[in-house]
């Protein structure tokens, strides 16, 4: 006899011994239905009641008997229930019994249980919310440990493991967990202390970005300039990382860049941009009126405005940008191997990287060359030609090669 049938026979004996309303024949029908042996598929099943109190806890315990892979039989029992009220009672009792088996200490066992319930019909919404909130609260509690220990070199393998598991779940889960986590730790720790410890979320760059953004949006942090400064610095460092990309959530990327409008955020949100030298308020990059050479010249928004195009197309999946000038016959900004900067009819991809006081603009193909301007050695009369400098020489040419991105949409 299979263990499944044995359990169901045990359930039948239990029902007969608890002064149930079931007759032996009804027990047989119920057990047979659960074991797929009952041909009377149009019948539903009642459950025993004594003084209007359901005996579900003992029934579920008899079915499961500590082996939770058998919970499928309880789901079947709920599906066989005659009334919606009884279905709900079965699931509510199942949750109480599940907690007594101490699964509640492992947040991802709670999540597994939540997913099981979520796949069933007629599970009360209030119960699903209760189970989900238990998962959120438990994992937030475990993740809070590093925020209360003043030792930067301490490792937290459990936290790392939980974050790795969490990275496989929907971002909405992470968002809810972070909110609950910050609610708890900010009652005991200062905003500055919490901001300084966010590097624990290093299992995923997405998690790390979400943590910085959500903490930055907290009222406790908005009034704390030191904490806000640290979080903004964290975000600036993140966008310099080679793996900073959010193809799966473009809105998250925009949230970061909207915080940095003087740097490269405008490349994502402005209709047109202008490129200005960081060390000169009236020196902009556009065509020289010559044979497609690019110069730095006084501001003329019509001439200097670029439409920005974007793509993810390199080995590191970084965002690449192309600058197209509508006034100059829709030609693109391009670096040439002869050391000059031109406009071209062919699209040409560039990397834009934040640096101190602005951005640096590199060729996307190799990231070894960058656009610069301002050296009189490259001037010819009133034509101040832009030119190419090796990326490795940036520090020696910082003033020449740092640019400010301005919104020239209007």
VEXLUM-180853 format. One line per 8 residues: for each residue x, y, z of N, C-alpha, C. Coordinates in steps of 0.001 Angstrom, whole numbers. Atoms other than C-alpha are relative to their C-alpha. Layout:
# VEXLUM-180853
X:Y:Z:X:Y:Z:X:Y:Z; ...
//
This chain:
# VEXLUM-180853
848:-1191:0:0:0:0:881:1238:0; -839:-1191:85:1414:3441:-935:-135:831:1256; 34:-865:-1181:2288:5943:1772:-1143:990:-100; 1096:-948:202:-270:8303:236:-1333:-605:439; 1249:653:-374:-3130:5815:608:-21:-295:1489; -72:276:-1437:-1936:4847:4105:-365:1229:804; 315:-1242:-701:-2095:8457:5197:-1486:304:-77; 1413:-297:163:-5567:8821:3804:-870:-959:815
720:932:-877:-6727:5681:5609:98:430:1450; -177:-517:-1349:-5247:7136:8776:-954:1161:238; 928:-1113:-111:-7278:10265:8139:-1425:-506:181; 1340:551:-138:-10397:8144:7743:-260:-511:1401; 146:466:-1381:-9820:6462:11113:-153:1171:951; 66:-1167:-876:-9214:9851:12690:-1388:626:-35; 1307:-625:135:-12474:11201:11337:-1066:-792:745; 992:834:-689:-14438:8273:12744:142:108:1503
-249:-11:-1447:-12814:8679:16174:-205:1371:623; 136:-1348:-548:-13535:12391:16567:-1456:448:5; 1421:-332:-39:-17330:12231:16719:-387:891:-1171; 278:-821:1173:-17419:13647:13238:-1405:-291:-498; 1282:201:631:-20555:14047:11207:87:-982:-1143; -176:927:1108:-19069:11636:8686:-422:-1398:405; 202:1431:-172:-20358:8093:8360:1203:-710:-584; -1098:747:577:-17925:5332:7444:-10:84:-1509
92:-75:1452:-19238:5488:3868:479:1356:-501; -458:-1333:404:-18636:9253:3707:1510:117:108; -1457:9:-126:-15120:8736:5028:645:-685:-1189; -567:730:1118:-14502:6169:2320:-9:843:-1259; 88:-859:1179:-15748:8565:-332:1049:1097:33; -941:-1117:-108:-13599:11408:979:1435:-459:-241; -1358:523:176:-10433:9302:1183:223:-387:-1457; -136:413:1396:-11078:7859:-2257:145:1203:-924
-94:-1194:847:-11598:11303:-3729:1393:592:60; -1340:-559:-135:-8282:12558:-2331:1039:-844:-714; -982:890:628:-6505:9520:-3739:-351:-303:-1455; 348:105:1426:-8077:9955:-7178:-684:-1329:-339; 636:1285:260:-10090:6757:-6804:-1529:106:-44; 1446:-137:-95:-13590:8173:-6471:-590:395:-1349; 587:-363:1285:-15661:8146:-9664:-1066:1087:114; 1086:-957:-160:-18248:10510:-8157:575:1410:12
-771:-1244:53:-16442:13604:-9340:-876:1225:158; 864:-1158:-139:-19507:15831:-9060:-324:310:1452; 274:-228:-1410:-19606:15562:-5269:1083:875:600; -995:-741:-766:-17912:17956:-2866:87:-617:1387; -286:617:-1281:-16596:17204:609:-234:969:1139; 136:-757:-1234:-17613:18416:4038:1105:-423:950; -988:371:-1014:-15394:18368:7106:-695:-38:1349; 653:143:-1304:-16215:17414:10694:28:1291:794
69:-1151:-888:-17353:20142:13081:-520:-480:1351; 488:297:-1344:-17809:19876:16853:-208:1334:687; 264:-1287:-609:-19496:22830:18511:425:1147:-890; -345:-1018:1000:-18906:24812:15318:1487:317:-53; -1447:-182:63:-15130:24514:15808:598:-1058:-921; -589:945:938:-13276:22957:12906:1127:-779:648; -1087:847:-480:-10957:20050:13710:1112:-78:-1046; -918:23:1131:-8728:21068:10840:1451:-177:412
-1403:74:-396:-5502:21395:12767:456:-1448:161; -364:1400:-191:-5487:17734:13806:-46:-771:-1308; 102:676:1286:-6593:16637:10351:1239:292:-845; -1171:-380:803:-3798:18580:8628:1263:-605:585; -1187:600:-616:-1250:17360:11161:79:-1486:-328; 17:1423:332:-2346:13776:10463:423:-238:-1437; -351:161:1412:-1981:14277:6721:1489:249:-223; -1382:-400:269:1370:16030:6787:983:-821:820
-832:810:-903:2913:14274:9787:1483:399:-82; -1378:-477:1:6016:16477:9618:705:-62:-1341; -622:116:1328:6704:15737:5949:-758:924:-956; 764:-1048:658:5747:18921:4151:-108:-162:-1503; 235:283:1412:6086:17475:696:-1404:-572:-208; 1365:518:88:2677:15956:1498:-1054:1105:41; 955:-1103:-106:1089:19397:1691:-929:47:-1213; 851:21:1172:-290:18794:-1792:-1346:-650:313
1264:637:-391:-2910:16542:-159:-919:990:705; 818:-1024:-669:-4045:19487:1960:-586:954:-1041; 523:-839:1076:-4361:21615:-1158:-1177:-698:-687; 1094:746:622:-6492:18876:-2655:-1225:-10:902; 1102:-25:-952:-8575:18778:505:-750:1331:-92; 635:-1305:133:-9190:22520:158:-796:98:-1294; 707:-34:1281:-10139:22106:-3486:-1295:-807:33; 1175:854:-103:-12642:19401:-2485:-1054:560:952
927:-527:-1001:-14289:21583:188:-1263:534:-669; 1286:-382:586:-17981:22347:-368:-201:1500:-30; 271:-1432:-107:-17893:25995:683:1301:788:-47; -1159:-894:22:-15551:28931:189:504:254:1414; -394:-199:-1390:-15579:29449:3960:892:-1140:485; -793:1152:-412:-14254:25940:4483:1373:8:-682; -1287:-107:690:-11551:26424:1843:916:968:743; -791:-1004:-705:-10403:29563:3653:476:-516:1350
-380:546:-1313:-10439:27818:7020:1146:-992:-128; -1051:997:199:-8255:25020:5653:1346:695:-182; -1269:-684:252:-5610:27434:4395:481:779:1222; -391:-712:-1214:-5652:29549:7547:597:-969:1022; -501:1002:-944:-5175:26415:9644:1327:-586:-473; -1257:493:557:-2457:25141:7318:1147:950:333; -1034:-1000:-320:-502:28396:7871:394:-79:1478; -307:118:-1429:-796:28049:11669:825:-1254:279
-723:1254:-207:376:24435:11531:1410:101:-572; -1310:-156:644:3231:25328:9177:943:784:903; -835:-797:-891:4512:27970:11614:465:-802:1212; -372:796:-1163:4509:25494:14481:1140:-959:-297; -1102:885:383:6952:23358:12514:1313:757:-165; -1204:-829:-59:9512:26218:12844:586:354:-1368; -480:-442:1308:9817:26867:9112:100:1514:-64; 81:-1452:39:9173:30505:9945:1352:664:220
-1313:-597:-232:12840:31019:10871:802:170:-1277; -701:-99:1280:14013:30564:7269:-872:812:-957; 881:-843:815:12673:33451:5154:-328:-600:-1366; 273:526:1334:12998:31547:1891:-875:-1248:45; 1031:1023:-162:10992:28621:3253:-1367:663:94; 1258:-760:-34:8333:31204:4036:-397:407:-1409; 286:-417:1375:8631:32481:482:-480:-1180:-840; 454:1193:720:8306:28946:-906:-1460:-313:342
1371:266:-436:5161:28466:1162:-953:1032:-601; 812:-1060:611:3819:31822:-70:-262:-302:-1472; 162:309:1423:4427:30793:-3678:-943:-1179:-208; 936:1127:90:2620:27496:-3074:-1451:485:141; 1348:-512:-219:-403:29326:-1716:-448:876:-1161; 335:-936:1073:-262:31918:-4472:-416:-734:-1271; 351:801:1169:-591:29130:-7043:-1325:-730:162; 1267:656:-252:-3790:27862:-5452:-1152:987:-173
1191:-852:83:-7278:29174:-6064:-659:71:1371; 817:-166:-1197:-9471:30484:-3266:794:151:1295; -748:-326:-1214:-6636:31303:-848:-351:1434:370; 395:-1361:-375:-7760:34372:1142:1123:1008:-261; -992:-1046:255:-6001:37561:68:671:450:1285; -571:-423:-1286:-5539:38517:3697:1064:-979:478; -999:986:-404:-3667:35249:4317:1260:138:-847; -1174:-192:858:-1391:35755:1312:809:1207:458
-697:-1203:-473:-574:39245:2566:708:-265:1322; -596:317:-1297:84:37882:6050:1272:-830:-156; -1169:854:227:2478:35196:4794:1129:808:-652; -1017:-817:674:4260:37639:2474:662:978:968; -562:-950:-956:4692:40203:5245:877:-702:1025; -859:778:-901:6095:37490:7502:1357:-252:-652; -1255:166:752:8691:36739:4816:811:1290:6; -693:-1290:71:9548:40448:4432:597:359:1357
-461:-369:-1338:9826:41020:8177:1168:-871:461; -1053:912:-454:11970:37934:8778:1321:273:-716; -1254:-228:709:14519:38608:6045:560:1384:340; -476:-1325:-418:14686:42301:7014:680:-83:1361; -610:182:-1318:15433:41222:10574:1402:-581:-119; -1314:614:168:18315:39030:9422:988:948:-682; -879:-937:708:19692:41703:7083:412:1185:862; -306:-1160:-843:19739:44246:9900:1257:-194:837
-1137:272:-898:22616:42552:11749:1206:885:-265; -1216:-802:224:25505:44398:10012:-146:1469:390; 199:-1414:-326:23941:47780:10781:181:284:1486; -127:-180:-1454:24277:47196:14526:1376:-415:519; -1345:441:-407:27909:46014:14572:1024:979:-571; -962:-1023:409:30604:48684:14465:1363:-635:-260; -1252:668:368:33275:46597:12774:-3:-182:-1516; 78:26:1469:33839:47303:9052:582:-1248:-643
-647:1177:583:35923:44165:8520:-738:-1300:299; 756:1200:-338:33339:41760:9918:-732:-531:-1233; 710:612:1113:31939:39311:7375:-1310:-609:496; 1328:518:-340:28316:38196:7349:-428:-985:-1079; 302:975:1060:28060:35002:5283:-1493:-270:-152; 1446:235:110:24372:34521:6131:-658:1130:-783; 555:-1146:717:23561:38030:4907:322:-106:-1489; -394:155:1403:25529:37419:1704:-830:-1072:-688
800:1084:571:23690:34146:1130:-1438:446:-248; 1384:-460:151:20289:35761:1695:-136:979:-1170; 64:-976:1083:21060:38609:-699:150:-671:-1362; -135:738:1254:22193:36184:-3397:-1322:-682:-370; 1299:625:260:18921:34281:-3031:-1039:1041:-384; 970:-1053:266:16956:37513:-3010:163:571:-1405; -242:-544:1344:18577:38615:-6283:-742:-785:-1075; 752:810:958:16616:35811:-7988:-1507:270:79
1420:-289:-201:13290:37233:-6792:-370:1330:-654; 418:-1279:590:11208:40110:-8195:531:1196:778; -528:-1190:-656:12562:43585:-7467:-982:579:1007; 985:-522:-949:9323:44453:-5708:226:-585:1384; -305:601:-1294:10330:42020:-2949:1132:769:673; -1137:-744:-554:13660:43809:-2491:-453:1372:483; 479:-1336:-368:11878:47165:-2415:-742:-41:1335; 759:114:-1251:9496:46035:347:915:-336:1170
-933:400:-1068:12306:44426:2342:848:1180:436; -817:-1170:-346:14477:47554:2161:-795:1004:822; 811:-960:-741:11617:49720:3371:-191:-465:1438; 157:545:-1352:10984:47425:6335:1321:38:757; -1329:-43:-619:14722:47185:7031:340:1400:486; -341:-1371:-386:15200:50956:7051:-915:513:1111; 894:-362:-1101:12118:51418:9248:588:-451:1332; -524:571:-1246:13807:49196:11837:1338:615:397
-1365:-405:-396:17470:50241:11709:88:1494:278; -75:-1446:-236:16806:53991:11561:-606:417:1325; 470:-308:-1356:15052:53792:14925:1112:-178:1023; -1103:279:-929:18319:52594:16496:1330:606:-424; -1271:-494:526:21103:53900:14241:-213:1338:-704; 90:-1289:676:21863:57320:12767:-54:-200:-1520; 2:97:1470:21207:57962:9049:1411:-105:-575; -1380:56:485:24949:58512:8567:580:-1393:175
-508:1348:-269:25797:55158:10171:-602:-1013:-976; 662:929:929:23239:53338:7994:559:188:-1403; -537:-269:1339:24503:55056:4827:1396:-577:-168; -1376:494:75:28071:54017:5635:84:-1521:-93; -28:1464:-11:27084:50347:5868:-755:-637:-1169; 789:552:1100:25114:49949:2642:796:-920:-916; -784:863:886:28012:48137:987:-244:-1476:265; 347:1418:-205:26636:44912:2490:-837:-518:-1163
847:423:1110:24293:44866:-526:817:-159:-1281; -899:113:1151:27138:43931:-2845:-195:-1295:-779; 261:1225:757:25654:40634:-4044:-540:309:-1379; 603:-394:1267:23913:42510:-6836:99:1504:-137; -77:-1443:216:24535:45929:-8340:-1388:623:-3; 1375:-495:-46:20766:46280:-8699:-436:216:1442; 344:-151:-1414:20263:45673:-4966:720:1189:615; -788:-1092:-559:23049:48110:-4108:-564:1351:-449
580:-1243:513:21520:50796:-6319:-1345:275:665; 1299:-182:-634:18035:50231:-4922:148:440:1454; -221:-350:-1405:19367:50437:-1347:396:1466:135; -420:-1401:-54:21100:53761:-1999:-1137:941:-360; 1102:-861:416:18099:55230:-3812:-1093:74:1062; 1078:-5:-983:15562:54166:-1196:411:703:1282; -445:-681:-1208:17661:55338:1720:93:1509:-244; -104:-1418:335:18311:58652:-37:-1363:679:23
1353:-556:64:14544:59125:-329:-686:51:1363; 594:2:-1338:13925:58658:3397:48:1401:603; 45:-1325:-624:12887:61747:5367:1131:183:998; -1090:-108:-969:15512:60942:8013:1316:387:-664; -1248:-256:726:18236:61156:5365:-36:1368:-677; 98:-1280:708:16945:64206:3501:407:1179:866; -383:-1086:-899:17588:66335:6589:1393:-214:585; -1356:288:-478:21036:64821:7166:959:132:-1177
-828:-282:1169:23500:66364:4705:1165:-971:-123; -1136:923:57:26354:64018:5647:-406:-1336:-598; 488:1273:542:24302:60894:4939:-346:149:-1477; 356:-228:1400:22965:62382:1692:1232:65:-888; -1240:-113:774:26488:63210:518:613:-1366:-249; -555:1355:161:27674:59641:1134:-794:-786:-1037; 835:757:937:24728:58188:-785:177:497:-1431; -248:-525:1336:25261:60524:-3734:1365:-445:-518
-1328:498:404:28956:59569:-3783:-69:-1475:-385; 169:1424:334:27922:55907:-3732:-574:-168:-1409; 631:106:1312:25708:56436:-6783:949:433:-1113; -986:-415:1011:28459:58293:-8651:1005:-1109:-258; -938:1115:177:30806:55387:-8015:-662:-1152:-752; 706:1084:686:28167:52929:-9203:-47:208:-1502; 129:-205:1442:27734:54572:-12591:1349:-56:-699; -1320:195:598:31479:54281:-13132:355:-1477:-158
-296:1430:78:31331:50503:-12754:-358:-542:-1368; 206:545:1343:31578:48483:-15925:-1321:-744:-117; 1225:799:59:28546:46382:-14982:-1236:809:395; 1145:-824:-364:26287:49342:-14246:-953:77:-1192; 988:35:1078:23381:48515:-16524:-1266:-646:526; 1275:500:-489:19703:47827:-15971:-945:-253:-1166; 863:302:1133:18279:46360:-19132:-1362:-483:464; 1259:551:-454:15627:44632:-17067:-865:1049:697
775:-1032:-682:14546:47862:-15338:563:1363:-366; -523:-1274:496:15220:50983:-17342:-382:1145:933; 441:-1064:-891:13251:53091:-14839:967:197:1162; -971:-115:-1084:15830:52326:-12146:1218:789:-455; -1118:-746:570:18589:53605:-14395:-326:1486:-60; 389:-1406:103:16658:56837:-14990:-25:669:1360; 39:-583:-1344:16174:57363:-11253:1389:445:443; -1367:-361:-373:19928:57363:-10767:447:1229:-777
-509:-1091:823:20685:59679:-13656:-748:1308:234; 727:-1243:-302:17958:62152:-12710:573:690:1237; -650:-598:-1167:19875:62683:-9480:1291:712:-375; -1300:-531:409:22966:63685:-11482:-155:814:-1283; 279:-710:1253:21684:66256:-14019:1203:727:-573; -1158:-720:523:25012:68079:-14288:1029:-940:-604; -949:959:544:26754:64894:-15325:-623:-690:-1213; 493:665:1203:25319:62265:-17670:-1490:-321:35
1432:250:-47:21697:62122:-16517:-753:611:-1160; 686:-666:1109:20718:64557:-19238:58:-809:-1286; -87:828:1206:21840:62047:-21856:-1180:-961:-102; 1146:906:-13:18804:59981:-20834:-1334:734:3; 1295:-654:-201:16159:62622:-20203:-187:1265:-841; 125:-1230:789:16925:65678:-22399:-243:-332:-1472; 223:190:1433:15670:65993:-25982:1255:347:-797; -1265:-388:626:18894:67774:-26980:965:454:1086
-1020:-436:-947:22169:68485:-25198:1070:799:-731; -1193:-688:491:25150:70790:-25664:1183:-442:842; -1233:387:-692:28756:69963:-24729:863:1248:177; -759:-1196:-317:30574:72794:-22960:1275:-366:751; -1238:201:-751:34156:72967:-21723:-249:316:1478; 242:-189:-1427:34151:72600:-17930:699:1234:546; -770:-1137:-517:36731:75384:-17486:-288:1302:-744; 338:-1214:737:35027:77925:-19771:-1508:26:-236
1458:-59:82:31383:79000:-19528:-523:322:-1392; 479:-395:1328:31244:80090:-23172:826:-647:-1107; -783:725:999:33155:77418:-25089:-677:-1339:-255; 833:1157:317:30991:74798:-26821:576:-762:-1190; -498:869:1061:31721:71878:-29130:-1009:-63:-1144; 813:198:1208:30296:72055:-32682:867:244:-1227; -797:-74:1232:31368:72213:-36328:611:1384:-195; -770:-1233:170:33939:74807:-37325:-471:846:-1175
405:-612:1271:32072:75821:-40501:1015:-299:-1086; -997:430:970:34987:74162:-42250:-333:-1381:-491; 250:1336:582:35396:70704:-43774:-260:-1042:1079; 511:954:-995:33509:68856:-40991:870:-135:1244; -738:4:-1265:36127:69555:-38318:-876:538:1127; 704:-497:-1170:34825:70119:-34794:899:991:730; -717:-1042:-723:35833:73228:-32855:-691:277:1331; 631:-582:-1176:35205:74827:-29488:-227:1471:-317
371:-1355:416:33337:78085:-30090:-986:582:1007; 947:-647:-896:31141:80605:-28340:-1395:-597:-202; 1298:663:-17:27630:79457:-27498:-892:453:-1146; 1068:-194:979:25159:79152:-30351:-849:-1267:83; 756:1205:-328:22443:76762:-29234:-451:-758:-1240; 452:678:1220:21175:76038:-32730:1122:-834:-604; -1136:716:576:24644:75041:-33937:505:-1118:916; -681:881:-963:25751:73276:-30751:-877:-1114:555
919:983:-582:22683:71132:-29986:132:-1364:-664; -83:1381:482:23006:67355:-30311:-1217:-787:467; 962:1028:-390:20319:64701:-30334:801:-1228:424; -759:1126:-550:21512:61756:-28236:-686:-1314:-335; 479:1362:212:21121:58150:-29303:753:-935:940; -581:904:-1009:21784:55223:-26959:-113:-1451:-451; 86:1449:196:22519:51516:-27112:860:-693:1054; -845:877:-805:23920:48641:-25005:631:-977:-978
-536:817:1094:26368:47003:-27332:1476:-332:130; -1398:400:-103:29824:46385:-25907:126:-1220:899; -218:1261:-723:31383:43406:-24150:-457:95:1444; 398:-191:-1383:30605:44884:-20750:-1428:511:134; 1402:-415:20:27082:45899:-21766:-213:1399:578; 147:-1380:-429:27713:49549:-20928:-840:783:-1007; 748:-859:914:25525:52279:-22385:969:763:-892; -764:-783:967:26974:53828:-25537:-883:1127:-523
730:-1171:459:25996:57236:-26870:529:457:-1353; -382:-648:1265:26005:58838:-30312:-617:1393:7; 430:-1397:-19:25736:62632:-30742:-239:457:-1441; 403:-376:1347:23846:63742:-33841:-452:1463:-18; 294:-1423:67:23667:67406:-34853:-989:297:-1135; 999:-258:1043:20424:68309:-36685:375:1167:-911; -314:-1170:816:21763:71658:-37860:1027:-339:-1078; -1075:352:941:24833:70132:-39540:-365:-1286:-750
451:1097:871:22836:67744:-41765:-23:-1342:713; 141:1234:-799:22344:65200:-38969:1290:-820:63; -1268:729:-101:26037:64313:-38873:329:-289:1460; -332:485:-1334:27554:62517:-35880:1404:419:416; -1311:-265:-575:30427:63408:-33597:868:-1248:-117; -841:1169:253:33403:61151:-34440:1470:321:288; -1449:-96:-231:37010:60614:-33307:729:-728:-1123; -783:625:1060:39530:59890:-36035:1379:-373:509
-1334:468:-402:42827:58080:-35808:1089:1024:-303; -1014:-1025:291:44613:61158:-37187:104:1026:1127; -82:-892:-1147:44052:62856:-33823:-990:1144:-30; 983:-1069:110:41205:65117:-34946:-1402:-510:331; 1401:300:-269:37505:65260:-34100:-817:584:-1148; 759:-412:1177:35071:65425:-37018:-1489:-260:224; 1383:457:99:31413:65145:-37873:-82:-939:-1192; 45:1044:1017:30436:62150:-39964:-1444:-390:-277
1347:470:352:27406:60836:-41793:-282:-1373:607; 157:1329:-606:28005:57442:-40135:-135:133:1518; 166:-36:-1456:26821:56812:-36592:1284:-475:671; -1261:298:-691:29726:56708:-34141:-292:-11:1495; 378:206:-1394:29417:55377:-30602:1113:432:945; -918:-543:-998:31018:56954:-27547:-402:-472:1394; 269:184:-1422:31333:56283:-23827:95:1358:683; -41:-1230:-796:30583:59115:-21410:140:-407:1455
-311:416:-1366:32117:58723:-17967:100:1211:918; -126:-1112:-953:31692:61005:-14928:1435:124:512; -1295:-313:-614:34904:62660:-13724:-224:1218:882; 127:-1174:-856:35564:65434:-11262:-357:1224:-850; 456:-1241:641:33707:68614:-12345:-660:-208:-1355; 675:185:1279:32068:67001:-15386:64:-1420:-499; -82:1326:611:32418:64087:-17811:1175:-32:-974; -970:236:1071:35020:62613:-20148:-700:-822:-1076
680:641:1135:33987:61407:-23621:1021:-832:-774; -939:948:597:35751:58296:-24989:-605:-654:-1239; 488:859:1086:35529:56265:-28166:-497:-1305:619; 584:1201:-592:33306:53270:-27413:730:-1268:-418; -621:1224:522:35276:50797:-29511:1152:-470:876; -1193:387:-762:38444:50886:-27393:121:700:1344; -120:-845:-1208:37963:53520:-24668:1426:479:237; -1397:-439:-141:41567:54559:-25360:207:1444:-425
-130:-1372:481:40905:57995:-26900:-1170:828:511; 1071:-860:-504:38911:60980:-25689:39:1356:-691; 144:-1306:647:37646:64317:-27003:482:1094:942; -525:-1093:-802:39498:67392:-25794:-19:1287:-815; -53:-1286:677:39767:71083:-26625:619:1049:907; -533:-1099:-784:41410:74297:-25553:1496:185:-64; -1448:-131:116:45109:73696:-26338:321:878:-1215; -313:-889:1124:46403:76644:-28474:828:-654:-1098
-787:689:1021:48714:74203:-30265:-884:-547:-1112; 936:529:996:45571:72977:-32085:-871:1107:-605; 789:-1097:536:44310:76427:-33047:607:475:-1314; -442:-631:1246:44483:78084:-36437:-826:1266:-175; 747:-1244:16:43499:81724:-36237:-1146:-64:984; 1173:57:-884:39983:81870:-34849:-647:-1389:29; 506:1377:-24:39461:78133:-35454:695:-775:1119; -535:719:-1152:39965:76380:-32137:-423:-1472:-124
373:1378:323:39981:72764:-33262:-54:-884:1250; 8:1081:-989:38909:69929:-30986:966:-1084:-466; -1032:971:336:41357:67040:-30861:-123:-1214:916; 52:1276:-719:41999:63545:-29516:1223:-123:907; -1073:268:-961:44066:62711:-26413:-175:-1433:487; 70:1364:-519:44941:59231:-25159:-624:-8:1393; 689:81:-1280:42769:58168:-22242:980:-120:1163; -982:184:-1072:45844:57195:-20229:652:1314:422
-597:-1300:-311:46930:60845:-20329:-1027:986:561; 1080:-892:-441:43691:62213:-18880:449:934:1119; -370:-842:-1141:45195:63474:-15612:839:1197:-428; -858:-1099:462:47747:65572:-17498:-779:1003:-851; 791:-864:880:45001:67050:-19708:-1422:180:534; 1327:-20:-606:42108:67191:-17256:-801:1239:-414; 730:-1219:354:41184:70824:-17989:-474:-15:-1449; 352:29:1424:41154:70189:-21748:-1084:-1025:-310
817:1174:368:39209:66925:-21629:-1219:-202:893; 1186:91:-847:36481:67601:-19049:-1096:880:-585; 1118:-678:649:33076:68588:-20422:-1205:71:939; 1283:-136:-703:29784:69789:-18992:-1111:-255:-1010; 1169:264:849:26539:68446:-20468:-1123:938:418; 1082:-942:-274:23802:71087:-20711:-1255:-405:-780; 1271:266:662:20138:70723:-21551:-273:1105:-1019; 266:-964:1074:19594:72438:-24928:-1285:-362:-743
1252:450:625:16096:71072:-25566:-830:1164:-500; 899:-1111:332:14492:74503:-25761:778:1230:-432
//
